[in-house]
Amino acid sequence: MCHIACPEDVRVRRVLPRPADPGRRALARLTAVAGPDYPVAALTPEPYAAVMERWTSAAAATWNRHLSALVSFTT
């Protein structure tokens, strides 16, 4: 994953974790919302909000786990 100094042209599908990694569902949903070739550097809050809508009725720990996966994806 891209944690330090991501190049501007990194694409969403190139940095998705392997299927066994935690957070894959959140990142798979982000890919579905933004598109597999969407530049990571161009992501805005709207795709994140659309992804997080899936877990609005989930337990707080579940919601936080998925939000954490999304945040760590781009920071």
FIKOLGU-607394 format. One line per field, with one value per residue (C-alpha): x, z negated, y negated; residue in three letters. Coordinates in nm, 4 decimals. Layout:
% FIKOLGU-607394
xx: X	...
zz: Z	...
yy: Y	...
kepa: ALA	...
END
This chain:
% FIKOLGU-607394
xx: 0.0000	0.1028	0.1786	0.4679	0.4992	0.2529	0.3163	0.0297	-0.0486	-0.1102	-0.4383	-0.6907	-0.6608	-0.2806	-0.2770	-0.5622	-0.4612	-0.4610	-0.7976	-0.6877	-0.5916	-0.8253	-1.0278	-1.0519	-1.4300	-1.4052	-1.1397	-1.3283	-1.6329	-1.4176	-1.2969	-1.6564	-1.7605	-1.4607	-1.3648	-1.0542	-0.8496	-0.9339	-0.6166	-0.5753	-0.4478	-0.7752	-1.0069	-1.2446	-1.4642	-1.7680	-1.6499	-1.5527	-1.8969	-2.0648	-1.8584	-1.9262	-2.3033	-2.2867	-2.1992	-2.4213	-2.6273	-2.3275	-2.1703	-1.9342	-1.6312	-1.7223	-1.7774	-1.4480	-1.2588	-1.3769	-1.3138	-0.9643	-0.8954	-1.0052	-0.8006	-0.4873	-0.5322	-0.4528	-0.2380
zz: 0.0000	0.0521	-0.2852	-0.1992	0.0991	0.3472	0.7084	0.8560	1.1119	0.8681	0.9631	0.7202	0.8437	0.8221	0.4456	0.3345	0.0679	0.1247	0.0495	-0.2959	-0.4158	-0.6544	-0.4933	-0.1525	-0.1468	-0.2088	0.0566	0.3018	0.2519	0.3058	0.6317	0.7332	0.6492	0.7930	1.0679	1.0912	1.2861	1.0753	0.9528	0.5765	0.5522	0.7027	0.4517	0.2770	-0.0326	0.1776	0.2762	-0.0853	-0.2046	0.0551	-0.0622	-0.4302	-0.3720	-0.3525	-0.7231	-0.8698	-1.0654	-1.1663	-1.5093	-1.5838	-1.5810	-1.2335	-1.0997	-1.2482	-1.1092	-0.7554	-0.7890	-0.9175	-0.6150	-0.3795	-0.5579	-0.5665	-0.1965	-0.1031	-0.3891
yy: 0.0000	-0.3570	-0.5157	-0.7449	-0.9778	-0.8271	-0.9159	-1.1144	-0.8444	-0.5581	-0.3980	-0.2505	0.1074	0.1086	0.0608	0.2836	0.5335	0.9068	1.0727	1.1936	0.8436	0.6589	0.3837	0.5467	0.5063	0.1325	0.0921	0.3122	0.0898	-0.2205	-0.0689	0.0004	-0.3567	-0.5456	-0.3026	-0.0834	-0.3366	-0.6420	-0.8197	-0.7863	-1.1437	-1.2686	-1.0992	-1.3385	-1.2885	-1.1930	-0.8418	-0.7746	-0.8835	-0.6613	-0.3639	-0.4300	-0.4420	-0.0633	-0.0445	-0.3189	-0.0653	0.1487	0.1551	-0.1327	0.0979	0.2252	-0.1254	-0.2433	0.0571	-0.0146	-0.3881	-0.3150	-0.0933	-0.3703	-0.6355	-0.4197	-0.3543	-0.7151	-0.8428
kepa: MET	CYS	HIS	ILE	ALA	CYS	PRO	GLU	ASP	VAL	ARG	VAL	ARG	ARG	VAL	LEU	PRO	ARG	PRO	ALA	ASP	PRO	GLY	ARG	ARG	ALA	LEU	ALA	ARG	LEU	THR	ALA	VAL	ALA	GLY	PRO	ASP	TYR	PRO	VAL	ALA	ALA	LEU	THR	PRO	GLU	PRO	TYR	ALA	ALA	VAL	MET	GLU	ARG	TRP	THR	SER	ALA	ALA	ALA	ALA	THR	TRP	ASN	ARG	HIS	LEU	SER	ALA	LEU	VAL	SER	PHE	THR	THR
END
